[in-house]
Amino acid sequence: MIFIKKFEVIDPKKSYVLMDFDHTITSHNSISSWGVLEHSTAVDPRYSKESLDLYLKYRPIELDAKMPYEEKRAHMVAWQTQVGKLINKYHIYIASLSHILEKSKGFKLRKGVPNFLSQMYILGVPVIIVSAGIGDFIKIYLSNEGLMFDNITLHSNFLVSDESGLIVGFRQPIINSMNKEGIDYTSGIGNRNQGLLFGDLPSDKSMGHNLRTINVGFCDESINDLKHFQKEFDIVLTGGSSYDELGKVMIKNYKAK
């Protein structure tokens, strides 16, 4: 179902798209890009146990709509820092990432994503993916699916390794769900002034900080408050809503297959 508070037809020649990845491009029941390591048979199971413990501790905090911004932000930094230490602790190598992704449960895309991304490429609309997840897995997956088009720019957390290829941490600064407003997108946007922003958390709206955007939120009603999403987003999609449904009514010249 789609709930619309604010509506605007997007002209491809004037527009750009900002998108979160985990649970926005992927479905609410997909593993996250952080979860690839937890759910891969190619990774020491002790990593999965320790990482899952961190998830159970910090994910409810990430979803807490009442927690003050700065307090939540500090928790997100702590979460990512501890996961980075775990990756190094269990001696994971950069060359093994494709194999690790292959041996995981893999990602599950939301309905209409392949067609939507293909159409944005055909229409020449810049797509900027801003993810607090692990960018290496996102890039590998989109490339394998034939969806890493030339119009896509990916801002995320990328792993760095030493001379042997052993992963030692993340490229700085680390992106989390609470600091996306600090990223400069202007080189990818140019003089375009119509933004369509997609996210699954109210904090994802910070991707459009100081930009003119129509904000679209994907609300999984089993864990999120629909009324809160309706207040925070211009458009809210629930259940099995498809990107194609939105594209057909909002993006001029969009043709869903």
N, C-alpha and C positions, 0 to 999 in steps of 0.2 A: 504494500500500500504506500501511496505517496501523499504526504501532507505538505501543502504549499502555503507559505506565509508571504513570500516575496518572489516575484517571477520576472524574468527578463529574457528575451530572445537573444541569443549570442551570435554575433556575426563572426565567422571564422577569420576574416581578414583583420579584425580588430581584437581578437581574443587570445587567451592563453588558458591552460588548465594546470592547476596545482592539485597534487594528489598525495595522500598518505599511501603506504603500501599494505602493511599488516592489518588485516580485517577491514580494509577499504577496497583495495584492488583484489585482495583475497577475501574469502567469505569469513563470517564470524566463527565458523567451526574449523577453519584451516589452522594448521600449525603456523606459528609465527616464524619470521626469519631467525629469531633467537632460538626458537624451539627446534630448528633443524638439527642442531648438535645434540639436543636431548633425545630426539626420536630417531637417531641414526644408529644402525647396528655397527657402523664403522668407528664409533667412538666408545671409549671406555665407559661402561655402565655406571661407574662411580661418578663420572662427570654428570650424567643425567640425574642421579639422585641429588647431588649437591645443588645443581642448577634448578631442579624442580622445587627444592626447599626455598630457594630465593624467590622463585615465581610465586609460590603460595604466600609468601610474606609480603611481597611488594605489589603484585597485580591488584589486590583489593585497594591498595593505597592509590594506584594509578586511576582506578575507576571511581574513587570517592569524590563526588561532586561538591561536598561541603568542606573539604580540607583547604586551608589557605594556600594560595599559589606558591609562595616561597617555600613553605614547609614541604609541599608535595615535590617541588623541584629538587630539593635537597635529597629526598628519598630516591628519586629517579637516578640522580648522579651516583648515589651509593650503590644502587642495584647494578648499574652498568659497570661500575668500577670492579665490583666483586665478581661479576661474570667474566670480565676480561682477565682477571687473575686466575680464574678456573681454567680458561682456555689454555693459558700458559702452563698451568700446573699439570695438565694431562697431555702435554707434549703433542699438540696438534700442528700439522705442517700445512703451509699455504698450498702446496701442490696437491693435497688430498681433498680440497674443498668440493670439487666436482663429484668425487666418489662419495663423500659424506652426504651430499645432497641426494645423490642417486639412491643411497641406501637408507634414506629417511622416508617418512610418510609422504613427503612432497607437499607442494602447495595446492590449494583448491581455490580457483578463481571465482569471483562473483559472476553471476549471469551477465552476459553481454560484454565482458571486459575485452576479449580479443577483438571483437568487431568494433568496439568503441575506440580502442587504441589504433586499430587499422584505419578507421575513418578519420581520426585526428591527424594521422600521417598523410593521408590522401588530401585532406583539406588544408594542410600546411599549418596546423595549429600547434604551437609549442606546448609540450607536456613536460612539466617539472614535477618529478617524484621526490618527495621529501620524507625520508623514513628514519625513524629512531632505531631501526633494526640493523641487521648486518648486511651491508650493501653488497658484499661479495656474493652472497647467496641470491640476492635479488637480481643482480646483473647476470649471473650464470643461468638462473631460471628463465628470465625474460629472453635471453639470447637463445637458449635451447628451444623455446616455444616460438621463436621467430617474431617476437614482439618488442625487441630492443631497437626500435626504429631511430632514424637519424634525428628526428624532432624531439626525442626524449633526453632530458638531462636528469641525472640521478644524484641527489644529495643524500648521503647516508654515512654510516659508520663502516669504514673499510679497515680490514686487518693489516697489520704490518708484521714483517718477519725479520729475523736476523740473517746472516750470510748463509746459514745452513737451510733456511726455509722454515725454521721453527717460528711459529707465531708468538710474538712477544707482547702484543697489545693492539690498541686501536690508533688510527691516525687521529690527531687532535685538530680542532676541538671535537669532543663527542657530542652527537646530536641526541637529545632525548625528547619525550613527548611534551616537555614544558619549555623548551628553548628554541623552537623552530622560527620564532620571529627574528632571530639574530642572523639569519642567512640572507645573503644578497642575491636576489634573483634577477636583477635588472638587466644583466647581459643576455639572459635568455628571453626576456620579455620585450625589450626594445621599446617602441612607442605604442605598444598595444595597451588598451585601457579597459578591456572587459575580461574579468577573471571568473572562472568557474572552479570552485574549491571543493574537494571531496575529502571527508575524514570520518572516523568512527568514534572520535572523542571530541568534546567541546574544545579541548586544548589545541586540537589540530587547526582551529580557526586562526591561530597565531601565525600560520604560514602566510596568511594574507595581511599581515600587519602593515598598515599604511598603504594598502592597495585596495582598489575597488573590486570587490568580489561578490558573487552569489555563492553562499555557503551551503553545501549539501552534506547532511549527516546521515550515515548508516546506523540505525538503531536496532540492536539486538535486544528485544524487549525482555528476554529472560534474565539479562544482567544489567540493563540500563533503564533509566526512567524516561519514558516516552515524553511526558510533559516537559521535563527539563530539556530534552533535545528540541522539542518544538519551540521552546523559548530561546534556545541558543542558536539554532540554525534557521536559515531562510526556507530550506526544503529538507524534509526528513523522509527517508525511505526505510521501510520495515520489511521483515519477512524475506520473501524471495524476489524482491523488486530488482529489476534489471536495469543496467546502464542504458540499454536500448530504449526503454520507456522514457527515460529522461531526455536522452539525446534527440529523439524524434520530435519532442515538443519544445525543446529549449535551444537547439543548435540549428541555425539556418543552413539548409542544404544537407543536413545529416540524413543518411539513408541507412536504416538498420536492415540487415539481411534477414 
